[in-house]
Amino acid sequence: MSELRWNPQLKQWVIVATHRQDRTYKPPAEFCPLCPTLPGEFPTEVPAEDYEIVVFQNKFSSLTQPPPPLEVEGSALYQTAPAEGVCEVVLYSPRHDSTLAQESEEHIQNLIQVWTDRYIELGQKPNIQYVLIFENKGDAVGVTLSHPHGQIYAFPFIPPTLEKELEAALEHEAETGTCLYCDILAEEREDGVRIVAENELFTAFVPFFARYPYEVHVYSRRHLQNLADFTTEDQAELAQILKQVLQKYDALFEFSLPYMMVLHQAPPKGDYPHYHFHIEFYPLNRTANKLKYLAGVESGAGTFITDMSPEDQAERLRSARKDGISD
């Protein structure tokens, strides 16, 4: 079964994808399905002895085109809809033990170009309303395959978090005549205490309203809506700032920090001049050996409680150094 079910309380869709219960779970390195296929060895999802970056359809997709027929008939209250869309896997490297932080700026720029190509192509497909590019990294966030990779979901609707951001940005522009994200960035840069790293075109900071421990947002200084607006220079500068943030994360507790990384950008169809491209990182480690759990207040009420001020978090990230890494 794979279908959409409407939550009338929150007015948002839930994806029911029962076949994902049987997806591959933490295989040993010698049977990793994301490594290259070597002669005489275990056949993987990549029928090549080496690669740079690979994109393919997720074998356990929760969204497909065309979608499967509905198995449960909905009602006026409990609506159902086809689980139409695309789910892809993006392999960052052929090296099983690598991470995005260990890749060169040039390689990360190539990845950004791949993201851009997929955003444009998937966004042109019929009935696709949003293209979400993200990475789940580490056991702490529930990753079932440790090989360095990210994912792309092409949705038949705009996901609720992005929809709320779009609405807030539109309302802010109507009230002030300015971009909400440009104003957030200006305030963060004027204050300066929460900035982690920056270059000519991007700024990385722990936001004033951070919810997760060591949460970092990366904003484009230019008012860009999505990856399709990027120049080659934008791509290179974003690769540079991502490399800096990822290295600081790994230097923070002296291990490869688990996180969720989500690209927030305008939907591929329609006109959204009020929106502003940015990337959000959500780590879960509040210390080297303690995790932030989303318990009753967060999960049940949607209100986050943070145990350390964003200013302290930013200071610790700014000063994180390892193997020559500096501010």
Number of C-alpha atoms within 10 A of each C-alpha: 14 23 24 21 19 17 14 11 6 8 9 14 19 13 16 15 16 12 12 14 9 8 11 13 11 14 12 10 14 10 13 20 18 25 26 22 19 14 10 6 10 13 17 15 16 19 13 13 11 14 15 12 15 17 18 14 15 18 13 17 19 23 26 21 15 11 16 14 12 15 11 12 9 13 8 6 9 11 15 21 19 20 27 23 25 23 23 20 21 24 22 25 24 21 16 18 11 15 17 21 19 15 13 13 21 13 18 22 21 18 22 19 18 15 22 19 14 19 24 16 12 22 19 13 14 11 15 22 20 24 29 21 23 22 20 24 25 19 13 17 14 10 15 15 21 21 24 22 24 20 20 23 23 25 22 20 17 20 15 13 9 16 15 12 17 21 13 15 21 19 15 17 16 12 9 9 11 14 20 21 20 18 12 14 23 13 12 19 16 10 10 13 17 23 24 26 20 22 12 12 16 21 21 27 30 29 22 14 11 21 19 23 23 29 22 27 23 26 25 23 20 14 16 20 22 21 23 15 11 18 10 10 11 21 21 21 20 26 21 19 22 23 19 20 23 19 23 27 25 19 19 21 14 13 10 18 21 20 22 18 20 19 20 23 25 27 23 22 13 8 10 16 14 24 26 24 20 23 18 20 23 20 24 21 19 17 12 11 7 9 13 16 13 15 12 11 11 13 11 9 9 11 12 16 15 14 11 14 16 24 18 14 21 24 15 16 25 21 15 20 18 13 7 6 12 13 13
